[in-house]
């Protein structure tokens, strides 16, 4: 921006700050879900809303396992979450349940 006139450089800088972190997360091509250490949802982007069928406001503060784990896989999901929360890695595929079943 050093080559721009001062009034234009200022305008460009102002527009740069209008891009919010949330806009970036919602623009990503994949679902982004963040939880705290106990598994409570802290963030749920737009792609997660589309994929799982829940609006972010409906899931904030709720357990990710209660929201997405099929009943018959609840214990396995809880065990995997316990491993991850203690620093271990868990890989593989998981079946999840959308809001509409």
DSSP file (Angstrom, degrees, kcal/mol; ACC not computed):
  #  RESIDUE AA STRUCTURE BP1 BP2  ACC     N-H-->O    O-->H-N    N-H-->O    O-->H-N    TCO  KAPPA ALPHA  PHI   PSI    X-CA   Y-CA   Z-CA
    1    1 A X    >         0   0    0      0, 0.0     3,-1.2     0, 0.0     8,-0.1   0.000 360.0 360.0 360.0  -2.9    0.0    0.0    0.0
    2    2 A X  T 3   +     0   0    0      1,-0.3     4,-0.1     7,-0.0     7,-0.1   0.797 360.0  52.3 -64.4 -27.8    3.0    2.3    0.1
    3    3 A X  T 3  S+     0   0    0      2,-0.1    -1,-0.3     6,-0.0     2,-0.2   0.553  92.4  93.9 -85.6  -7.9    2.6    3.3   -3.5
    4    4 A X  S <  S-     0   0    0     -3,-1.2     2,-0.0     1,-0.1     5,-0.0  -0.532  89.9 -97.4 -83.5 149.9   -1.1    4.3   -3.1
    5    5 A X    >>  -     0   0    0     -2,-0.2     4,-2.7     1,-0.1     3,-0.7  -0.372  41.1-110.8 -58.9 146.8   -2.2    7.8   -2.3
    6    6 A X  H 3> S+     0   0    0      1,-0.3     4,-2.1     2,-0.2     5,-0.2   0.850 116.6  51.6 -52.6 -41.0   -2.7    8.2    1.4
    7    7 A X  H 3> S+     0   0    0      1,-0.2     4,-1.4     2,-0.2    -1,-0.3   0.865 114.0  43.8 -68.1 -33.6   -6.5    8.6    1.1
    8    8 A X  H <> S+     0   0    0     -3,-0.7     4,-2.5     2,-0.2    -2,-0.2   0.883 111.1  53.8 -75.9 -40.1   -6.8    5.4   -1.0
    9    9 A X  H  X S+     0   0    0     -4,-2.7     4,-2.3     1,-0.2    -2,-0.2   0.903 108.9  49.9 -60.2 -41.1   -4.4    3.5    1.3
   10   10 A X  H  X S+     0   0    0     -4,-2.1     4,-2.4    -5,-0.3    -1,-0.2   0.916 110.1  50.6 -63.2 -43.5   -6.5    4.4    4.3
   11   11 A X  H  X S+     0   0    0     -4,-1.4     4,-2.1     2,-0.2    -2,-0.2   0.908 110.8  48.5 -61.8 -44.1   -9.7    3.2    2.4
   12   12 A X  H  X S+     0   0    0     -4,-2.5     4,-1.8     1,-0.2    -1,-0.2   0.918 111.3  50.5 -63.4 -43.5   -8.1   -0.1    1.5
   13   13 A X  H  X S+     0   0    0     -4,-2.3     4,-1.4     1,-0.2    -2,-0.2   0.903 108.6  52.4 -61.6 -41.6   -7.0   -0.6    5.1
   14   14 A X  H  X S+     0   0    0     -4,-2.4     4,-0.5     1,-0.2     3,-0.3   0.915 109.4  48.6 -61.8 -43.1  -10.5    0.1    6.4
   15   15 A X  H >< S+     0   0    0     -4,-2.1     3,-0.8     1,-0.2     4,-0.4   0.827 104.2  61.1 -67.3 -30.9  -12.0   -2.5    4.1
   16   16 A X  H >< S+     0   0    0     -4,-1.8     3,-1.2     1,-0.2    -1,-0.2   0.895 101.8  52.2 -61.5 -40.0   -9.5   -5.1    5.1
   17   17 A X  H 3< S+     0   0    0     -4,-1.4    -1,-0.2    -3,-0.3    -2,-0.2   0.625  94.1  72.1 -74.3 -11.8  -10.7   -4.8    8.7
   18   18 A X  T << S+     0   0    0     -3,-0.8     2,-0.7    -4,-0.5    -1,-0.3   0.694  75.8  92.7 -74.6 -18.0  -14.3   -5.4    7.6
   19   19 A X    <   -     0   0    0     -3,-1.2     2,-0.2    -4,-0.4     3,-0.0  -0.678  69.5-158.8 -78.2 116.1  -13.4   -9.1    6.9
   20   20 A X     >  -     0   0    0     -2,-0.7     4,-1.6     1,-0.1     3,-0.3  -0.596  28.2-117.2 -96.0 157.2  -14.2  -10.9   10.1
   21   21 A X  H  > S+     0   0    0      1,-0.2     4,-2.4    -2,-0.2     5,-0.2   0.886 117.1  58.0 -55.9 -38.8  -12.9  -14.2   11.3
   22   22 A X  H  > S+     0   0    0      1,-0.2     4,-2.6     2,-0.2    -1,-0.2   0.882 101.2  54.4 -62.2 -39.0  -16.4  -15.5   11.1
   23   23 A X  H  > S+     0   0    0     -3,-0.3     4,-1.2     1,-0.2    -1,-0.2   0.895 109.1  49.1 -60.7 -39.9  -16.7  -14.6    7.4
   24   24 A X  H  X S+     0   0    0     -4,-1.6     4,-0.7     2,-0.2     3,-0.4   0.936 111.1  48.5 -65.7 -46.8  -13.5  -16.7    6.7
   25   25 A X  H >< S+     0   0    0     -4,-2.4     3,-0.8     1,-0.2    22,-0.2   0.900 111.7  49.3 -61.1 -41.3  -14.9  -19.7    8.7
   26   26 A X  H 3< S+     0   0    0     -4,-2.6    -1,-0.2     1,-0.2    -2,-0.2   0.731 106.9  56.8 -71.6 -20.6  -18.2  -19.6    6.8
   27   27 A X  H 3< S+     0   0    0     -4,-1.2    -1,-0.2    -3,-0.4    -2,-0.2   0.607  82.6 108.1 -84.3 -12.4  -16.4  -19.3    3.5
   28   28 A X  S << S-     0   0    0     -3,-0.8    19,-0.2    -4,-0.7     4,-0.1  -0.326  74.1-130.1 -66.1 148.6  -14.5  -22.6    4.0
   29   29 A X  S    S+     0   0    0      2,-0.1     2,-0.3    18,-0.0    -1,-0.1   0.463  84.9  59.7 -80.3   1.1  -15.6  -25.5    1.9
   30   30 A X  S    S-     0   0    0      0, 0.0    17,-0.3     0, 0.0    18,-0.2  -0.877  92.6 -94.0-128.1 158.9  -15.8  -27.9    5.0
   31   31 A X        -     0   0    0     -2,-0.3     2,-0.5    16,-0.3    -2,-0.1  -0.499  36.4-160.8 -67.9 136.5  -17.7  -28.0    8.2
   32   32 A X        +     0   0    0     -2,-0.2    13,-2.3    -4,-0.1     2,-0.4  -0.988  13.7 173.2-123.0 121.9  -15.8  -26.5   11.1
   33   33 A X  E     -A   44   0A   0     -2,-0.5     2,-0.4    11,-0.2    11,-0.2  -0.996   7.9-170.6-129.3 126.9  -16.8  -27.4   14.6
   34   34 A X  E     -A   43   0A   0      9,-2.1     8,-3.4    -2,-0.4     9,-1.7  -0.958   6.5-178.7-118.7 137.9  -14.8  -26.4   17.7
   35   35 A X  E     -A   41   0A   0     -2,-0.4     6,-0.2     6,-0.3     2,-0.1  -0.831  26.5-113.8-124.9 165.6  -15.5  -27.7   21.2
   36   36 A X    >   -     0   0    0      4,-2.0     3,-1.8    -2,-0.3    -1,-0.1  -0.287  52.0 -82.7 -84.5-176.4  -14.0  -27.0   24.6
   37   37 A X  T 3  S+     0   0    0      1,-0.3    48,-0.1     2,-0.1    -1,-0.1   0.734 131.0  52.5 -63.9 -22.2  -12.1  -29.8   26.5
   38   38 A X  T 3  S-     0   0    0      2,-0.1    -1,-0.3    47,-0.0    44,-0.0   0.452 121.8-103.3 -93.8   0.4  -15.3  -31.3   27.7
   39   39 A X  S <  S+     0   0    0     -3,-1.8    25,-2.9     1,-0.3     2,-0.4   0.579  70.1 145.8  93.8   9.9  -16.9  -31.5   24.3
   40   40 A X  B     -B   63   0B   0     23,-0.2    -4,-2.0    24,-0.1    -1,-0.3  -0.679  55.6-109.0 -83.5 134.6  -19.3  -28.6   24.5
   41   41 A X  E     +A   35   0A   0     21,-2.7    20,-2.9    18,-0.4    -6,-0.3  -0.420  42.2 166.7 -68.7 127.3  -19.7  -26.8   21.1
   42   42 A X  E     +     0   0A   0     -8,-3.4     2,-0.3     1,-0.4    -7,-0.2   0.651  69.1  18.9-107.6 -27.9  -18.1  -23.4   21.0
   43   43 A X  E     +A   34   0A   0     -9,-1.7    -9,-2.1    16,-0.1    -1,-0.4  -0.997  53.4 176.1-149.8 143.3  -18.2  -22.7   17.2
   44   44 A X  E     -A   33   0A   0     -2,-0.3   -11,-0.2   -11,-0.2    12,-0.2  -0.869  22.3-148.9-150.8 106.2  -20.2  -24.2   14.4
   45   45 A X     >  -     0   0    0    -13,-2.3     4,-1.8    -2,-0.3     3,-0.4  -0.138  32.2 -95.0 -80.6 177.2  -19.8  -22.7   10.9
   46   46 A X  H  > S+     0   0    0      1,-0.2     4,-2.2     2,-0.2     5,-0.2   0.873 123.5  54.7 -59.6 -40.8  -22.3  -22.4    8.1
   47   47 A X  H  > S+     0   0    0    -17,-0.3     4,-2.9   -22,-0.2   -16,-0.3   0.866 106.2  53.0 -63.2 -34.6  -21.1  -25.6    6.4
   48   48 A X  H  > S+     0   0    0     -3,-0.4     4,-2.8   -18,-0.2     6,-0.4   0.895 106.7  53.1 -65.3 -39.1  -21.7  -27.5    9.7
   49   49 A X  H  X S+     0   0    0     -4,-1.8     4,-1.8     1,-0.2    -2,-0.2   0.934 113.7  42.5 -58.9 -45.8  -25.2  -26.1    9.8
   50   50 A X  H  < S+     0   0    0     -4,-2.2    -2,-0.2     2,-0.2    -1,-0.2   0.926 118.3  44.7 -67.1 -46.1  -25.9  -27.4    6.2
   51   51 A X  H  < S+     0   0    0     -4,-2.9    -2,-0.2     1,-0.2    -3,-0.2   0.914 125.7  28.2 -67.6 -44.8  -24.2  -30.8    6.8
   52   52 A X  H  < S-     0   0    0     -4,-2.8    47,-2.8    -5,-0.2    -1,-0.2   0.611  99.0-125.4 -99.0 -13.5  -25.6  -31.6   10.2
   53   53 A X  S  < S+     0   0    0     -4,-1.8     2,-0.4    -5,-0.4    -4,-0.2   0.559  70.2 115.2  84.9   7.5  -29.0  -29.8   10.0
   54   54 A X        -     0   0    0     -6,-0.4    -1,-0.3    -5,-0.2    -2,-0.2  -0.918  63.2-128.2-111.7 137.0  -28.6  -27.7   13.2
   55   55 A X    >>  -     0   0    0     -2,-0.4     3,-1.2     1,-0.1     4,-0.9  -0.545  28.2-116.5 -74.2 148.9  -28.3  -23.9   13.4
   56   56 A X  H >> S+     0   0    0      1,-0.3     4,-1.9     2,-0.2     3,-1.2   0.893 113.9  57.8 -55.2 -42.9  -25.3  -22.8   15.4
   57   57 A X  H 34 S+     0   0    0      1,-0.3    -1,-0.3     2,-0.2    -3,-0.0   0.773 104.0  54.3 -61.9 -24.6  -27.4  -21.1   18.0
   58   58 A X  H <4 S+     0   0    0     -3,-1.2    -1,-0.3     1,-0.1    -2,-0.2   0.728 114.9  37.7 -79.3 -22.3  -29.1  -24.4   18.7
   59   59 A X  H X< S+     0   0    0     -3,-1.2     3,-2.6    -4,-0.9   -18,-0.4   0.640  80.4 117.3-107.1 -16.7  -25.9  -26.3   19.3
   60   60 A X  T 3< S+     0   0    0     -4,-1.9   -18,-0.2     1,-0.3     3,-0.1  -0.303  89.0  11.5 -57.2 129.5  -23.7  -23.8   21.2
   61   61 A X  T 3  S+     0   0    0    -20,-2.9    -1,-0.3     1,-0.3     2,-0.2   0.399 103.7 116.5  83.9  -2.7  -22.9  -25.1   24.7
   62   62 A X  S <  S-     0   0    0     -3,-2.6   -21,-2.7   -21,-0.1    -1,-0.3  -0.629  75.9 -93.5 -96.7 158.6  -24.3  -28.6   23.9
   63   63 A X  B  >  -B   40   0B   0    -23,-0.2     4,-1.9    -2,-0.2   -23,-0.2  -0.522  22.6-145.9 -71.8 128.6  -22.2  -31.8   23.9
   64   64 A X  H  > S+     0   0    0    -25,-2.9     4,-2.3    -2,-0.3     5,-0.4   0.851 101.3  53.0 -62.2 -34.4  -20.9  -32.7   20.4
   65   65 A X  H  > S+     0   0    0    -26,-0.3     4,-2.2     1,-0.2    -1,-0.2   0.923 108.0  48.7 -69.1 -43.7  -21.3  -36.4   21.3
   66   66 A X  H  4 S+     0   0    0      1,-0.2    -1,-0.2     2,-0.2    -2,-0.2   0.850 115.5  46.7 -63.4 -32.9  -25.0  -35.9   22.2
   67   67 A X  H  < S+     0   0    0     -4,-1.9    -2,-0.2     1,-0.1    -1,-0.2   0.903 128.6  16.0 -75.1 -42.3  -25.6  -34.0   19.0
   68   68 A X  H  < S+     0   0    0     -4,-2.3    29,-2.3    -5,-0.1     2,-0.3   0.647  93.6 100.3-114.6 -18.0  -23.9  -36.2   16.5
   69   69 A X  B  <  -C   96   0C   0     -4,-2.2    27,-0.1    -5,-0.4     5,-0.1  -0.563  69.3-125.6 -78.4 129.8  -23.2  -39.7   17.9
   70   70 A X    >   -     0   0    0     25,-0.6     3,-2.2    -2,-0.3     4,-0.4  -0.447  28.3-113.7 -64.4 146.3  -25.6  -42.5   16.9
   71   71 A X  G >  S+     0   0    0      1,-0.3     3,-1.0     2,-0.2     4,-0.3   0.852 116.1  53.3 -53.0 -38.2  -27.0  -44.2   20.0
   72   72 A X  G 3  S+     0   0    0      1,-0.2    -1,-0.3     2,-0.1     4,-0.1   0.578 113.0  44.1 -77.1  -6.4  -25.3  -47.5   19.2
   73   73 A X  G <> S+     0   0    0     -3,-2.2     4,-2.5     2,-0.1    -1,-0.2   0.225  80.6 106.6-115.8  11.5  -21.9  -45.7   18.9
   74   74 A X  H <> S+     0   0    0     -3,-1.0     4,-2.5    -4,-0.4     5,-0.2   0.920  80.2  46.6 -59.9 -47.9  -22.2  -43.5   22.0
   75   75 A X  H  > S+     0   0    0     -4,-0.3     4,-2.3     1,-0.2    -1,-0.2   0.904 112.8  49.4 -64.3 -41.5  -19.7  -45.4   24.1
   76   76 A X  H  > S+     0   0    0      2,-0.2     4,-2.4     1,-0.2    -1,-0.2   0.906 112.5  48.4 -63.8 -41.5  -17.1  -45.7   21.3
   77   77 A X  H  X S+     0   0    0     -4,-2.5     4,-2.6     2,-0.2    -2,-0.2   0.902 110.9  50.1 -65.9 -40.8  -17.4  -41.9   20.7
   78   78 A X  H  X S+     0   0    0     -4,-2.5     4,-2.1    -5,-0.2    -2,-0.2   0.903 111.3  49.4 -63.7 -40.4  -17.1  -41.1   24.4
   79   79 A X  H  X S+     0   0    0     -4,-2.3     4,-2.0     2,-0.2    -2,-0.2   0.919 112.1  47.7 -64.7 -44.1  -14.0  -43.3   24.6
   80   80 A X  H  X S+     0   0    0     -4,-2.4     4,-2.5     1,-0.2    -2,-0.2   0.906 110.9  51.3 -63.5 -41.4  -12.4  -41.7   21.6
   81   81 A X  H  X S+     0   0    0     -4,-2.6     4,-2.7     1,-0.2    -1,-0.2   0.899 107.9  52.7 -63.9 -39.1  -13.2  -38.2   22.9
   82   82 A X  H  X S+     0   0    0     -4,-2.1     4,-0.8     2,-0.2    -1,-0.2   0.905 109.9  48.8 -62.1 -41.3  -11.5  -39.1   26.2
   83   83 A X  H ><>S+     0   0    0     -4,-2.0     5,-2.3     1,-0.2     3,-0.8   0.940 113.4  46.1 -62.4 -47.5   -8.4  -40.2   24.4
   84   84 A X  H ><5S+     0   0    0     -4,-2.5     3,-2.0     1,-0.3    -2,-0.2   0.898 107.7  56.5 -64.2 -40.9   -8.2  -37.0   22.3
   85   85 A X  H 3<5S+     0   0    0     -4,-2.7    -1,-0.3     1,-0.3    -2,-0.2   0.690 106.5  51.9 -67.6 -16.0   -8.9  -34.8   25.3
   86   86 A X  T <<5S-     0   0    0     -3,-0.8    -1,-0.3    -4,-0.8    -2,-0.2   0.222 129.3 -93.8-102.7  13.2   -5.8  -36.4   27.0
   87   87 A X  T < 5S+     0   0    0     -3,-2.0    -3,-0.2     1,-0.3     2,-0.2   0.417  82.4 129.2  97.6  -1.6   -3.6  -35.7   24.0
   88   88 A X      < -     0   0    0     -5,-2.3     2,-0.4    -6,-0.2    -1,-0.3  -0.514  55.1-121.8 -84.1 156.0   -3.8  -38.9   22.0
   89   89 A X        -     0   0    0     -2,-0.2     2,-0.4     2,-0.0    -1,-0.0  -0.770  23.2-169.9 -96.4 143.0   -4.6  -39.1   18.4
   90   90 A X        +     0   0    0     -2,-0.4     2,-0.3     2,-0.1   -10,-0.0  -1.000   9.4 178.4-130.3 130.1   -7.6  -41.0   17.0
   91   91 A X        +     0   0    0     -2,-0.4     2,-0.2     2,-0.0    -2,-0.0  -0.836  28.1  73.7-128.0 168.4   -8.1  -41.5   13.3
   92   92 A X  S    S-     0   0    0     -2,-0.3     2,-0.3     2,-0.0    -2,-0.1  -0.697  76.7 -53.3 123.4-176.8  -10.7  -43.3   11.2
   93   93 A X        -     0   0    0     -2,-0.2     2,-0.4     2,-0.0    -2,-0.0  -0.718  42.2-163.0-100.7 150.0  -14.2  -42.8   10.1
   94   94 A X        -     0   0    0     -2,-0.3     2,-0.4   -25,-0.0    -2,-0.0  -0.997  17.0-133.0-131.9 135.4  -17.2  -42.1   12.3
   95   95 A X        -     0   0    0     -2,-0.4   -25,-0.6   -25,-0.0     2,-0.3  -0.731  30.5-170.5 -81.5 133.0  -20.8  -42.4   11.4
   96   96 A X  B     -C   69   0C   0     -2,-0.4     2,-0.5   -27,-0.1   -27,-0.2  -0.858  18.1-125.9-123.3 161.8  -22.7  -39.3   12.6
   97   97 A X        -     0   0    0    -29,-2.3     2,-0.1    -2,-0.3    -2,-0.0  -0.918  17.5-140.9-110.5 127.9  -26.4  -38.5   12.8
   98   98 A X    >   -     0   0    0     -2,-0.5     3,-2.0     1,-0.1   -45,-0.2  -0.364  34.5-101.8 -74.6 164.8  -27.9  -35.5   11.2
   99   99 A X  T 3  S+     0   0    0    -47,-2.8   -46,-0.1     1,-0.3    -1,-0.1   0.865 123.9  52.3 -56.3 -37.5  -30.6  -33.6   13.0
  100  100 A X  T 3         0   0    0    -48,-0.2    -1,-0.3     1,-0.1   -47,-0.1   0.322 360.0 360.0 -85.5   9.7  -33.3  -35.2   10.8
  101  101 A X    <         0   0    0     -3,-2.0    -2,-0.1     0, 0.0    -1,-0.1   0.448 360.0 360.0  90.1 360.0  -32.0  -38.7   11.6
